[in-house]
Amino acid sequence: MIKPIDEAVSFIRSRSRLQPAAGVILGSGLGDVADSIDVETAIGYGEIPGAKASGVAGHQGRLVLGRAGKAPVAVMQGRIHFYEGHELGDVMFLTRVLGRLGIKSLVVTNAAGGVNTSYGAGDLMLISDHINFMGVNPLRGPNIDELGVRFPDMSESYPESLREMARGVARSIGIKLQEGVYLALSGPTYETPAEIRAFRTLGADAVGMSTVPEVIAASQMQIPVLGISCITNMAAGILKQKLTHQEVMDTTARVQKQFAALVLGVLEKLA
């Protein structure tokens, strides 16, 4: 089962000699960060053996290898989602490929709905922990021993050391950061007001439809993760308005400059 992953790794290495120190996964509408990278190679997901192309607006669907300052990085410009009908193994596939490429840390980002009523649209939130409410664990099934143990520990998937480093970057560039728990659902429907009230009781601060499978994959491979959510809207029932994907795209466009500065500053520190 490791063979398809390593075939993808071999293909990427045939296109670039860059050895990435960090990986980045960019969420909905957040792909412009890759425009600030000194690009060596860009590869469409559909070109990579075993990878699936993204079919959601705001996800460009390509792997960018290059440098953020002096830091060699591999940037996933968009992701695929469970709600698109993909198996969770496919959702995790490129994260595992990045791990086999040799990254030492992973930055995951997403667009999320604010559950914490003190948040506002456009806030950036460091993920301190997550709740998997997708209905299934992505490691279900035969274990791939080359990737890690059968029962991975998840207690420090988002290490305090990485979050403190990100806080320092944010202070240095004048960005306010929220910090909280991300809850992942399968989607594609937005949540009901009753579900949001329940999730707040459970301790969730933000809600979305991604990220957790990739973090679980990285944790199994013992790759530390820094998670950043862009709060693109307040979740159902908090404001008297309907939820739309267009609002997500509009908000990410508004905060792109701040978001990119934070991610690029983090990558330079990770190097």
C-alpha positions in Angstrom: 0.0 0.0 0.0 3.0 2.3 0.3 3.8 1.8 -3.4 1.4 4.4 -4.8 2.7 7.0 -2.3 6.3 6.4 -3.2 5.5 6.4 -6.9 4.1 9.9 -6.5 7.2 10.9 -4.5 9.5 9.6 -7.3 7.5 11.5 -9.9 7.8 14.8 -7.9 11.5 14.3 -7.5 11.9 13.8 -11.2 10.4 17.3 -11.6 12.3 19.0 -8.9 15.5 18.5 -6.8 14.2 20.8 -4.1 14.2 19.2 -0.6 11.3 20.9 1.2 11.8 21.6 4.9 8.1 22.4 5.4 4.8 21.6 3.8 1.8 23.9 3.5 -1.8 23.0 2.7 -3.9 26.1 1.6 -7.6 26.1 2.1 -10.6 27.7 0.3 -9.7 31.0 -1.2 -6.3 31.1 0.4 -4.2 29.9 -2.5 -2.7 33.3 -3.2 0.0 32.6 -0.6 1.7 30.5 -3.3 2.1 33.7 -5.4 4.6 35.0 -2.9 6.8 31.9 -3.2 9.9 31.9 -5.4 8.5 29.0 -7.5 10.9 26.4 -8.9 8.2 23.9 -10.1 4.4 23.8 -10.1 2.6 20.5 -10.7 -1.1 20.0 -11.2 -2.6 17.4 -8.9 -3.9 15.5 -11.9 -0.3 15.0 -13.2 0.8 13.3 -9.9 0.4 9.5 -10.0 -2.3 8.5 -7.5 -3.5 12.1 -6.7 -6.9 13.4 -7.4 -7.8 16.8 -8.9 -9.7 19.3 -6.8 -13.2 20.3 -8.0 -14.1 23.1 -5.6 -14.0 26.8 -6.3 -11.1 28.5 -4.6 -8.8 25.4 -4.8 -6.4 25.7 -7.7 -5.2 22.1 -7.3 -1.5 22.2 -7.8 1.7 21.4 -5.9 4.2 24.3 -5.8 7.8 23.7 -4.9 10.0 26.7 -4.2 11.3 29.0 -1.5 9.6 31.2 1.0 12.6 33.5 1.7 15.4 31.0 2.2 13.0 28.3 3.3 12.5 25.4 0.9 8.8 24.5 0.9 6.2 22.4 -0.8 2.8 24.1 -1.0 -0.4 22.4 -1.8 -2.5 25.1 -3.5 -5.9 23.7 -2.5 -7.1 20.3 -1.3 -9.6 17.7 -2.1 -12.5 17.0 0.3 -14.4 14.0 1.7 -17.7 15.6 0.7 -16.6 15.6 -3.0 -17.0 11.8 -2.8 -13.4 11.0 -2.3 -12.2 8.2 0.0 -10.3 9.5 3.1 -7.2 7.7 1.8 -7.3 10.0 -1.2 -7.9 13.0 1.0 -4.7 12.1 3.0 -2.7 11.1 -0.1 -0.7 14.2 -0.8 -0.1 14.9 2.9 1.5 11.4 3.1 3.5 12.2 -0.1 4.8 15.4 1.5 5.8 13.3 4.5 7.7 10.9 2.4 9.3 13.8 0.6 10.9 14.6 4.0 9.1 17.6 5.4 9.9 18.3 9.0 6.7 20.3 9.8 3.3 21.0 8.2 1.2 24.1 8.1 -2.5 23.4 7.5 -4.9 26.2 6.7 -8.7 26.4 6.1 -11.7 28.6 5.8 -13.9 28.1 8.8 -17.2 29.2 10.4 -16.9 31.0 13.7 -18.6 29.2 16.6 -17.1 31.3 19.3 -19.3 34.3 19.5 -16.4 36.6 20.3 -14.9 36.0 16.9 -15.7 38.0 13.8 -15.4 37.4 10.0 -11.8 37.9 8.9 -10.2 36.8 12.2 -7.3 34.4 12.0 -7.4 31.5 14.5 -4.5 29.3 15.6 -5.8 25.7 16.0 -4.9 24.5 19.5 -6.8 21.2 19.1 -9.5 19.6 17.0 -12.7 17.5 17.3 -13.2 14.9 14.6 -17.0 14.9 13.9 -16.6 13.6 10.3 -18.1 10.2 11.3 -15.1 8.1 10.5 -11.4 8.0 11.3 -9.2 8.3 8.2 -6.8 5.6 9.4 -9.6 3.0 9.4 -8.5 -0.1 7.6 -5.2 -1.9 7.1 -2.3 0.1 8.7 0.6 1.2 6.4 3.4 0.3 8.8 5.9 2.4 6.8 3.9 5.5 7.7 3.6 5.0 11.4 2.1 3.0 14.2 -1.4 1.5 14.3 -2.5 3.7 17.2 -1.0 7.1 16.8 -1.0 9.5 19.8 -2.9 12.7 19.0 -2.3 14.6 22.3 0.3 17.0 20.8 -0.7 17.2 17.2 -0.5 21.0 17.3 2.6 21.6 19.5 2.6 24.6 21.8 6.1 25.4 20.5 4.8 26.0 16.9 1.9 28.0 18.2 4.2 30.2 20.3 6.4 30.7 17.3 3.3 31.8 15.2 2.2 34.2 18.0 5.6 35.8 17.8 5.4 36.2 14.0 1.9 37.7 14.4 3.1 40.2 17.0 6.0 41.3 14.8 3.8 42.1 11.9 0.9 43.5 13.9 -1.7 40.7 13.4 -4.2 39.8 16.1 -4.6 36.0 16.4 -7.5 34.1 18.0 -6.8 30.6 19.3 -9.2 27.7 19.7 -10.6 24.3 18.8 -11.5 23.4 15.2 -14.4 20.9 14.7 -14.5 19.0 11.4 -17.7 17.7 9.7 -18.1 15.7 6.6 -20.2 18.4 4.7 -21.2 19.6 2.2 -24.2 21.1 4.0 -23.6 24.0 6.3 -24.5 23.3 9.9 -27.9 23.9 11.5 -28.2 26.5 14.3 -29.0 23.6 16.7 -25.8 21.8 15.7 -23.7 25.0 16.2 -25.2 25.4 19.7 -24.2 21.7 20.4 -20.7 22.2 19.1 -20.2 25.2 21.2 -21.2 23.1 24.2 -18.6 20.6 23.2 -15.9 23.2 23.2 -15.6 24.1 19.5 -14.5 27.6 18.5 -14.6 27.1 14.7 -16.2 24.6 12.3 -15.3 23.4 8.9 -15.1 20.4 6.4 -11.5 19.6 6.1 -8.0 19.6 7.8 -8.5 16.9 10.3 -7.7 13.9 8.0 -4.5 15.6 6.9 -3.5 16.4 10.5 -4.2 12.7 11.5 -2.0 11.6 8.6 0.8 13.9 9.6 0.5 12.9 13.3 0.8 9.2 12.3 4.1 10.2 10.5 5.2 12.2 13.6 5.2 15.5 11.7 4.3 18.4 13.9 1.4 20.6 12.6 0.6 24.3 12.8 -3.0 25.0 12.0 -4.5 28.3 11.0 -8.2 28.9 10.3 -9.5 32.0 8.5 -12.9 32.7 10.1 -14.8 33.6 7.0 -18.3 33.8 8.4 -20.1 33.3 11.7 -21.7 29.9 11.9 -25.4 29.2 11.5 -27.8 30.9 13.9 -25.3 33.5 15.3 -26.2 36.2 12.7 -29.5 36.6 11.0 -28.2 35.7 7.5 -27.8 32.7 5.3 -24.5 31.0 4.7 -22.9 31.0 1.3 -19.6 29.9 -0.3 -19.4 33.3 -1.9 -19.1 34.9 1.6 -16.2 32.5 2.3 -14.5 33.6 -0.9 -15.2 37.3 -0.3 -13.7 37.2 3.3 -10.6 35.3 2.3 -10.0 37.8 -0.5 -10.2 40.6 2.1 -7.7 39.1 4.5 -5.3 37.6 1.9 -2.5 40.1 2.6 -2.5 39.5 6.4 -2.9 35.8 6.0 0.0 35.6 3.5 2.3 37.7 5.7 1.6 35.4 8.6 2.1 32.1 6.7 5.3 33.4 5.0 6.7 34.6 8.3 6.0 31.2 9.9 7.7 29.4 7.0 10.9 31.5 7.3 11.0 30.7 11.0 10.4 27.0 10.4 13.5 26.9 8.1 
